[in-house]
Amino acid sequence: MKNTSENNKTKWVIDPSHSAINFKVRHLMISNVKGAFKIFDASIYTIGKDFKTAEIDLWIDVSSIDTGSKDRDTHLKSVDFFNVEKHKQINFVSSTIGKEDSDGNHELWGELTMMGITKNVMMSVHFGGIVQDPWGNEKAGFTLSGKINRNLWELNWNNNMPTGGIVVGEEIELNCEIELTNSGQEEKMQLKSAIGSASL
């Protein structure tokens, strides 16, 4: 995925009002609890507008977790789960993007860091396309989905049920809707150009 060319690097920024990072986990073995992280951002660069070359460094503010229950959110932020006083962020850094399959999906591989633990994970990415909005901004849209086992990051809290099974499922389903805005050429390239012009 990494490309050493610095001649045509484009910066993309997340549009937070049209993006969401959601998750779902089994509860009591009979239903699902859904939640979201409300605060997140990323450093995203592509060569030109080719997202197969994308370099992605995403961070999530763990304290922004929202499951619709204040008491549950407080528990999730505690030492039983995310321990936000010690581990304030979740990070994802991309490594490779696979070829498009028959359904138009790509495999996005990268390193996911939670609780100070880093694991290689795969997400399925569907590219919605690039368009210009009514205000002249160039936009790109993506849907990402995947599954992870929370125990791999030592998010182990649970309780056994009297009838068998566990209170909280180990598998977490992730679903993200991401809309990006083209922010132009990489800032450091513009700075290099300005320095070069000033020195002539």
URJO-V117393 format. One line per field, one symbol per residue. ss: DSSP state (h for helix, s for strand, l for the rest). A space follows every 50 residues. Layout:
BEGIN
ss=???
END
This chain:
BEGIN
ss=llllllllsssssslhhhlsssssssslllsssssssllsssssssslls ssssssssssshhhsslllhhhhhhhhlllllllllllssssssssslll llllssssssssssllsssssssssssssssslllllssssssssssssh hhhllllllslllllslsssssssssssssssssslhhhhhhhhhhhhhl
END
